[in-house]
Amino acid sequence: DMKTVYPSFPMTHVVSMPDVLAEIDAFRAELAKHFVSFDPGDVDEKLLLDCAIDAAKESKDFIEMQAGSFAGGQETFPVSVKQVLDIAGDVDGQIYARDFKLIDQSDMIVSLVPELPGGVPGLSSGVERELQHAFEHGKEVYVVWKPKKNPSPFITETSTKWFRSTEEALKYFEDQGMFPAPQSLFGG
């Protein structure tokens, strides 16, 4: 049986940081290789809303959006700014409720806290709330903490375990027997 995981990571405030986005995408991909991953980055309507708000300020009727992962897919398609703004009031509430439901159905949460320019921890309010929700609901809570500065007690005391790298976390998960045994497609 494969364990289920909710990958947690900053989204909105790292959108213009390509190196951090690449690190986040690599983290997400590694988790998806070994677990059933309920990934909030696969549906990011907040980015869509932010783009629509910016476009409205510039009096644009349409925005070009990329399909695919949080860091962007390959093909773009036009989206009506008015249609996005019409549902703006529902977007934030939907994100909040949906992400907590994804955590509730997961065995564990694994959060990446990248180091941002200047050595600042990339710990968004969303990530903090997700970690707290998982802890309060009895989930296994794992944190990959990349900044050189050690995490606060609010991270260390509410996490099952924290790590300095994704590789260290994956090694721990493997050593704990969390990865499914390889199986032959032909029953042998």
Wavefront OBJ file of the C-alpha trace (Angstrom):
o trace
v 0.000 0.000 0.000
v 1.340 3.427 -0.930
v 1.210 6.123 1.736
v -0.596 9.331 0.890
v 1.148 12.675 1.244
v 0.199 16.324 1.099
v 3.219 18.294 -0.168
v 3.273 21.754 1.393
v 5.339 24.629 0.013
v 5.130 28.384 -0.545
v 3.375 29.396 -3.754
v 2.184 32.952 -4.207
v 5.181 34.898 -2.905
v 7.810 32.798 -4.744
v 6.215 33.024 -8.200
v 8.938 35.393 -9.471
v 11.858 33.315 -8.104
v 12.823 30.744 -10.781
v 15.478 28.997 -8.660
v 13.063 28.517 -5.761
v 10.335 27.327 -8.154
v 12.730 24.759 -9.626
v 13.589 23.531 -6.120
v 9.892 23.259 -5.256
v 9.100 21.389 -8.483
v 11.941 18.912 -7.817
v 10.608 18.379 -4.261
v 7.076 17.769 -5.576
v 8.324 15.361 -8.242
v 10.327 13.310 -5.718
v 7.340 12.938 -3.402
v 5.104 11.940 -6.321
v 7.574 9.162 -7.254
v 7.197 7.440 -3.884
v 3.749 8.357 -2.553
v 0.210 9.076 -3.671
v 0.518 12.847 -3.687
v -2.425 15.196 -3.099
v -0.558 18.211 -4.477
v -2.120 21.679 -4.058
v 0.196 23.010 -6.771
v -1.650 21.000 -9.379
v -4.588 23.392 -9.021
v -3.488 26.968 -8.383
v -6.420 29.266 -8.950
v -4.824 31.925 -6.695
v -2.147 32.545 -9.327
v -4.918 32.840 -11.934
v -6.762 35.363 -9.753
v -3.606 37.427 -9.128
v -2.879 37.543 -12.877
v -6.469 38.618 -13.604
v -6.299 41.413 -11.015
v -3.039 42.691 -12.537
v -4.553 42.504 -16.043
v -7.657 44.426 -14.923
v -5.425 47.228 -13.612
v -3.956 47.416 -17.124
v -7.466 47.384 -18.710
v -6.862 44.034 -20.421
v -9.830 41.810 -21.322
v -7.887 38.534 -21.531
v -4.797 36.974 -20.010
v -2.706 34.165 -21.446
v -2.354 31.314 -18.962
v -0.270 28.162 -19.069
v -1.808 24.775 -18.420
v 0.151 22.336 -16.313
v 2.209 22.476 -13.190
v 2.552 25.292 -10.691
v 5.712 26.529 -12.442
v 3.846 26.550 -15.761
v 3.105 24.228 -18.615
v 4.068 24.612 -22.243
v 0.903 25.724 -24.040
v -1.009 28.904 -23.269
v -4.680 29.720 -23.693
v -6.730 32.915 -23.285
v -8.789 33.421 -20.132
v -11.394 36.159 -19.693
v -10.350 38.622 -16.985
v -14.017 39.443 -16.255
v -14.932 35.785 -15.743
v -12.071 35.290 -13.293
v -12.923 38.472 -11.371
v -16.582 37.381 -11.201
v -15.559 34.396 -9.058
v -12.840 36.162 -7.045
v -14.865 36.039 -3.832
v -15.120 32.260 -4.010
v -11.484 31.512 -4.840
v -9.837 32.109 -1.460
v -12.501 30.226 0.489
v -12.269 27.326 -1.921
v -8.477 27.124 -1.622
v -8.652 27.193 2.181
v -11.307 24.473 2.417
v -9.875 22.278 -0.342
v -6.311 22.275 0.965
v -7.422 21.287 4.467
v -9.549 18.468 3.021
v -6.507 17.249 1.061
v -4.507 17.223 4.312
v -7.314 15.375 6.121
v -7.289 12.561 3.549
v -3.484 12.220 3.623
v -1.394 10.002 5.895
v 1.172 12.752 6.294
v 2.237 16.228 5.277
v 5.742 16.951 4.009
v 6.575 20.633 3.857
v 9.448 22.297 2.031
v 10.671 25.554 3.535
v 13.186 26.915 1.019
v 15.782 29.543 1.773
v 14.871 32.817 0.069
v 17.331 35.555 -0.901
v 19.031 37.003 2.160
v 18.772 33.693 4.045
v 15.104 34.271 4.883
v 12.972 31.145 5.448
v 10.328 30.747 2.724
v 7.649 30.037 5.304
v 4.332 31.434 4.079
v 1.232 31.853 6.213
v -0.394 29.099 4.135
v 2.390 26.634 4.909
v 2.233 27.531 8.612
v -1.540 26.949 8.710
v -1.226 23.661 6.814
v 1.420 22.399 9.240
v -0.683 23.427 12.247
v -3.830 21.829 10.784
v -1.989 18.565 10.116
v -0.472 18.545 13.626
v -3.827 19.258 15.299
v -5.468 16.452 13.312
v -2.915 13.808 14.288
v -1.094 13.559 10.963
v 2.573 12.738 10.595
v 4.262 16.109 10.000
v 7.626 16.276 8.231
v 9.492 19.462 7.340
v 12.396 19.915 4.937
v 14.013 23.076 6.332
v 16.565 24.564 3.905
v 17.585 27.868 5.591
v 20.893 27.860 7.464
v 19.158 29.336 10.518
v 17.491 26.605 12.602
v 13.688 26.435 12.655
v 11.682 27.887 15.523
v 10.088 25.729 18.228
v 6.782 26.207 16.383
v 8.278 23.976 13.676
v 10.401 21.610 15.767
v 7.762 20.974 18.448
v 4.906 20.319 16.035
v 6.748 18.195 13.474
v 7.256 14.456 13.676
v 10.748 15.058 12.267
v 12.534 17.779 10.311
v 15.330 17.485 7.763
v 17.908 19.701 6.060
v 17.298 18.297 2.554
v 14.760 16.427 0.463
v 17.324 13.641 0.051
v 17.656 13.268 3.833
v 13.858 13.071 4.170
v 13.560 10.473 1.394
v 16.292 8.352 2.989
v 14.406 8.471 6.299
v 11.122 7.509 4.618
v 12.832 4.616 2.851
v 14.523 3.443 6.074
v 11.114 3.546 7.805
v 9.658 1.259 5.122
v 7.327 3.912 3.750
v 8.090 3.169 0.106
v 6.150 0.309 -1.490
v 8.144 -2.749 -2.521
v 8.750 -2.912 -6.276
v 6.324 -5.259 -7.997
v 6.537 -7.004 -11.321
v 3.865 -6.110 -13.826
v 3.786 -9.782 -14.775
v 3.129 -11.195 -11.296
v 6.610 -12.619 -10.758
l 1 2 3 4 5 6 7 8 9 10 11 12 13 14 15 16 17 18 19 20 21 22 23 24 25 26 27 28 29 30 31 32 33 34 35 36 37 38 39 40 41 42 43 44 45 46 47 48 49 50 51 52 53 54 55 56 57 58 59 60 61 62 63 64 65 66 67 68 69 70 71 72 73 74 75 76 77 78 79 80 81 82 83 84 85 86 87 88 89 90 91 92 93 94 95 96 97 98 99 100 101 102 103 104 105 106 107 108 109 110 111 112 113 114 115 116 117 118 119 120 121 122 123 124 125 126 127 128 129 130 131 132 133 134 135 136 137 138 139 140 141 142 143 144 145 146 147 148 149 150 151 152 153 154 155 156 157 158 159 160 161 162 163 164 165 166 167 168 169 170 171 172 173 174 175 176 177 178 179 180 181 182 183 184 185 186 187 188
